[in-house]
Amino acid sequence: MSLDDKATKPHDRLAQALAEDMAAVNALIRERMSSEHAPRIPEVTAHLIEAGGKRLRPMLTLAAARLVGYGGPFHVHLAATVEFIHTATLLHDDVVDESRQRRGRPTANLLWDNKSSVLVGDYLFARSFQLMTDTGNMRVMEILANASAVIAEGEVLQLTAAQNLATTEDIYLRVIRGKTAALFSAATEVGGIIGGAPEDQVQALFDYGDALGIAFQIVDDLLDYGGKSAEIGKNTGDDFRERKLTMPVIKAVALADDEERAFWKRVIEKGDQQDGDLEHAMALMTKHGTLEATRLAAIGWTDTARKALAKLPDHPLRQMLDDLADYVVERVR
């Protein structure tokens, strides 16, 4: 999901407040994505990393560390680690999903090939582990290693659940906790740990990242049925065409009568999609109020994120993180 807009937006204010730290993160990323013997690695990596992404996940790590009073250098290493893990998963996801567009640009697998995307993604995962070991902190290494495993697990679960009408909201939440929220919560949690925060604050940072990540993904899935292509970095209706069971559809299937269920079985499970099916799907979701219910679910998760922040020190960055949670759902309010 893109968070592009004016400099008054929360993520831009956060970027301004963390500008010096982010410059150090970007310098470290450029240094560590280089390869003396395989020039394709920096070519592919630069295409995605320098494609205009907001660096939200590494900013969360930096903000968490600064919020709890950290003054050392290793939050930069952890922020770069988080960005490398994120970039690696995007490269792999685009291959799995056969995507042709990412952040409004052609995907790496389209410009190069699937082999390059997979192998460069593997390289970035390896680089991320090198970076996290620089901190010498076993606990942050454990958290980021576990998050990497959970992300992969979530992607595999999505393969089996995405086109199965038996998929429930609980399974959907498990998928998005893996594919999205796990890295958000790890990003905030390790910031607190490297900053030496007490356990209740570390838990609050984890809870904030977890809830923010879930809201982030729910909004992304909702916008697929009503956002602008330029805003969401892909074509409206792509999830439907790719037969992905996201929250609005799962809710509609649960409320479907026999005729409606037959429709969902044809277009999602069997993949027999015809002209007008997307419009009919959206009409069914509107009929049952599932788009509105999904919107309210996203708002509920951002409320959870903001409540977690109340346990953290009073600091300008805390207000920015609060505003960020609100902004995630701003376009679907």
C-alpha positions in Angstrom: 0.0 0.0 0.0 1.3 3.4 -0.9 1.3 6.2 1.6 2.1 9.0 -0.8 0.8 12.5 -0.3 1.7 15.9 1.0 4.6 16.6 3.4 2.0 17.2 6.1 1.2 13.5 6.3 2.3 11.5 9.4 4.8 9.3 7.6 6.5 12.4 6.1 6.6 14.1 9.5 8.1 10.9 10.9 10.7 10.9 8.0 11.6 14.5 8.7 12.1 13.8 12.5 14.3 10.8 11.7 16.1 12.3 8.6 19.6 11.9 10.0 19.0 8.3 11.1 17.3 7.5 7.8 20.3 8.9 5.9 22.5 6.5 7.8 20.2 3.6 7.1 20.1 4.4 3.4 23.9 4.6 3.3 24.2 1.3 5.0 21.6 -0.3 2.6 23.6 1.0 -0.4 26.8 -0.4 1.1 25.4 -3.8 1.9 23.4 -4.4 -1.3 26.6 -4.1 -3.3 28.3 -7.2 -4.8 31.8 -7.3 -6.2 31.2 -10.4 -8.3 27.5 -10.3 -9.2 26.5 -6.9 -10.6 22.9 -8.0 -11.2 22.4 -8.1 -7.4 22.6 -4.3 -6.9 20.8 -3.7 -10.2 17.7 -5.7 -9.1 17.9 -4.5 -5.5 18.2 -0.9 -6.5 15.2 -1.2 -8.8 13.0 -2.1 -5.9 14.6 -0.3 -3.0 14.9 3.0 -4.9 11.4 2.8 -6.4 10.0 5.5 -4.1 8.9 3.3 -1.1 8.3 5.2 2.1 10.7 3.0 4.2 7.9 2.7 6.8 9.2 -0.4 8.4 12.8 0.8 9.1 11.3 4.1 10.3 9.3 2.2 12.8 12.5 0.6 14.2 14.2 4.0 14.4 11.2 5.7 16.0 10.8 2.9 18.6 14.5 3.1 19.6 14.5 6.9 19.8 11.1 6.9 21.7 12.6 4.8 24.5 15.8 7.0 24.7 18.3 5.0 22.7 21.5 6.9 21.8 23.7 4.2 20.2 24.4 3.2 16.6 22.7 -0.2 16.2 19.1 0.9 15.6 20.5 1.9 12.1 21.7 -1.7 11.5 18.3 -3.1 12.7 16.4 -0.7 10.5 18.4 -1.7 7.5 17.9 -5.4 8.4 14.1 -4.8 8.4 14.2 -3.1 5.0 16.3 -6.0 3.5 13.9 -8.6 4.9 11.0 -6.6 3.5 12.6 -6.2 0.0 13.5 -9.9 -0.1 9.9 -10.9 0.6 8.6 -8.5 -2.1 11.0 -10.0 -4.7 9.8 -13.5 -3.8 6.1 -12.5 -3.6 6.2 -11.0 -7.1 7.5 -14.3 -8.5 4.9 -16.4 -6.6 2.0 -14.0 -7.6 3.4 -13.6 -11.2 3.0 -9.8 -10.6 3.8 -7.3 -13.3 3.6 -4.1 -11.3 5.0 -3.0 -7.9 4.7 0.6 -6.6 3.5 1.6 -10.0 6.5 0.2 -11.9 7.3 -3.1 -13.7 8.4 -5.8 -11.2 11.9 -7.1 -11.1 10.8 -10.5 -12.4 9.3 -8.9 -15.4 12.3 -6.7 -16.2 14.9 -9.5 -15.5 13.5 -13.0 -14.8 12.1 -15.1 -12.0 15.5 -16.7 -11.3 17.1 -13.3 -10.7 14.3 -12.2 -8.4 14.4 -15.4 -6.3 18.2 -15.5 -6.0 18.6 -11.7 -5.2 15.9 -12.1 -2.6 17.9 -14.9 -1.1 21.0 -12.7 -1.1 19.1 -9.9 0.7 17.9 -12.4 3.4 21.5 -13.4 3.9 22.6 -9.8 4.1 19.9 -9.1 6.6 21.3 -11.8 8.9 24.8 -10.4 8.6 23.4 -7.0 9.6 21.5 -8.2 12.6 24.6 -10.0 13.9 26.5 -6.7 13.9 24.4 -5.7 17.0 25.7 -8.6 19.1 22.2 -8.8 20.7 20.9 -12.4 20.7 17.4 -11.3 21.6 16.9 -9.1 18.5 18.5 -11.7 16.3 16.0 -14.3 17.7 13.0 -11.9 17.0 14.0 -11.0 13.5 14.9 -14.7 12.6 11.5 -15.8 14.0 9.8 -13.0 12.0 11.5 -14.2 8.8 10.2 -17.7 9.4 6.6 -16.5 10.2 6.6 -14.4 7.0 7.5 -17.4 5.0 4.9 -19.5 6.8 2.3 -16.9 6.2 3.0 -17.0 2.5 2.8 -20.8 2.3 -0.5 -20.7 4.3 -1.9 -18.2 1.8 -1.1 -20.6 -1.0 -3.4 -23.2 0.5 -6.1 -20.8 1.8 -6.3 -18.1 -0.9 -8.7 -20.0 -3.2 -10.5 -22.2 -0.7 -14.0 -21.0 0.2 -13.6 -22.8 3.5 -11.1 -20.1 4.5 -12.3 -18.3 7.6 -11.5 -14.9 9.0 -9.3 -16.5 11.6 -7.2 -18.1 8.9 -7.1 -14.8 7.0 -5.8 -13.0 10.0 -3.2 -15.7 10.5 -2.1 -15.1 6.9 -1.8 -11.3 7.2 -0.1 -11.6 10.6 2.5 -13.6 8.8 2.9 -11.8 5.5 2.6 -8.2 6.9 2.2 -7.7 10.6 5.1 -10.0 11.7 7.6 -7.6 10.2 5.8 -4.5 11.6 5.8 -5.9 15.1 9.4 -7.2 14.9 10.5 -3.7 13.6 9.0 -1.9 16.6 9.9 -4.6 19.2 13.6 -4.7 18.3 13.7 -0.9 18.5 12.5 -1.1 22.0 14.9 -3.9 22.9 18.0 -2.3 21.5 17.0 0.9 23.4 16.9 -1.0 26.7 13.2 -0.4 27.3 11.4 -2.2 30.2 9.4 -5.2 29.3 6.0 -3.5 29.5 7.2 -1.0 26.9 8.7 -3.6 24.7 5.3 -5.4 24.7 3.5 -2.2 24.0 5.8 -1.6 21.0 5.1 -5.1 19.8 1.4 -4.7 20.2 1.4 -1.4 18.3 3.4 -2.9 15.4 1.2 -6.0 15.3 -2.1 -4.0 15.2 -0.7 -1.4 12.8 0.4 -4.2 10.4 -3.0 -5.9 10.5 -4.8 -2.7 9.8 -2.3 -1.8 7.0 -3.0 -5.1 5.2 -6.8 -5.0 5.7 -6.9 -1.5 4.2 -4.7 -2.7 1.3 -7.1 -5.5 0.6 -10.1 -3.3 0.9 -8.7 -0.7 -1.5 -8.4 -3.4 -4.1 -12.1 -3.1 -4.5 -12.3 0.7 -4.4 -8.9 2.4 -4.6 -7.2 4.1 -7.4 -4.5 2.2 -9.2 -2.0 5.0 -8.7 -2.7 4.9 -4.9 -2.4 1.2 -4.3 0.5 0.5 -6.8 -1.5 -2.2 -8.7 -4.7 -2.4 -10.7 -8.0 -2.3 -9.0 -9.5 -5.7 -8.8 -6.2 -7.6 -9.0 -7.0 -9.6 -5.9 -10.2 -10.8 -7.4 -8.6 -11.7 -10.7 -5.9 -13.5 -8.8 -8.7 -15.3 -6.9 -7.4 -14.2 -3.5 -9.8 -14.6 -0.6 -9.4 -11.4 1.4 -11.6 -10.1 4.2 -14.4 -8.5 2.1 -14.9 -11.7 0.1 -14.6 -14.0 3.1 -17.3 -12.1 4.8 -19.5 -12.2 1.6 -19.0 -15.9 1.2 -20.1 -16.5 4.9 -23.3 -14.6 4.2 -24.0 -16.0 0.7 -27.1 -17.9 -0.3 -26.8 -21.0 -2.5 -26.8 -19.0 -5.8 -24.2 -16.6 -4.5 -22.1 -19.4 -3.1 -22.1 -21.0 -6.6 -20.9 -17.7 -8.0 -18.0 -17.5 -5.6 -17.1 -21.2 -6.2 -17.0 -20.5 -9.9 -14.9 -17.4 -9.9 -12.6 -18.1 -6.9 -12.2 -21.9 -6.6 -12.6 -22.8 -10.2 -11.1 -19.6 -11.7 -13.8 -19.4 -14.3 -14.1 -15.6 -14.5 -16.2 -13.8 -17.2 -16.9 -10.2 -18.1 -18.9 -8.5 -15.5 -17.9 -10.9 -12.7 -15.9 -8.3 -10.8 -18.8 -5.9 -10.8 -21.1 -8.7 -9.7 -18.7 -9.6 -6.8 -18.7 -6.0 -5.7 -22.5 -5.8 -5.9 -22.7 -8.9 -3.6 -20.2 -7.3 -1.1 -22.2 -4.1 -1.1 -25.5 -6.1 -0.6 -24.1 -7.8 2.5 -22.2 -4.8 3.8 -18.9 -6.6 3.8 -16.9 -3.7 2.4 -18.2 -1.5 5.3 -17.6 -4.3 7.8 -14.0 -4.6 6.6 -13.5 -0.9 6.9 -14.7 -1.0 10.5 -12.4 -3.9 11.2 -9.4 -1.9 10.0 -10.4 1.1 12.1 -10.7 -1.3 15.1 -7.2 -2.5 14.7 -5.8 1.0 14.5 -7.6 1.8 17.7 -5.8 -1.1 19.2 -2.5 0.2 18.0 -3.1 3.6 19.4 -4.1 2.2 22.8 -0.8 0.4 23.0 1.1 3.7 22.5 -0.4 5.0 25.7 2.0 2.8 27.7 5.0 4.4 26.1 6.9 7.6 27.2 5.5 10.9 26.3 7.5 12.0 23.3 6.9 13.8 20.0 7.6 10.5 18.2 4.8 8.8 20.1 2.3 11.4 18.7 3.7 10.8 15.2 3.1 7.1 15.6 -0.4 7.7 16.9 -1.1 9.9 13.8 0.4 7.3 11.6 -2.0 4.7 12.9 -4.9 7.0 12.2 -3.6 7.8 8.7 -3.4 4.1 7.7 -7.2 4.1 7.7 -7.7 7.7 6.7 -8.6 6.8 3.0 -11.3 4.3 4.1 -12.9 6.4 6.8 
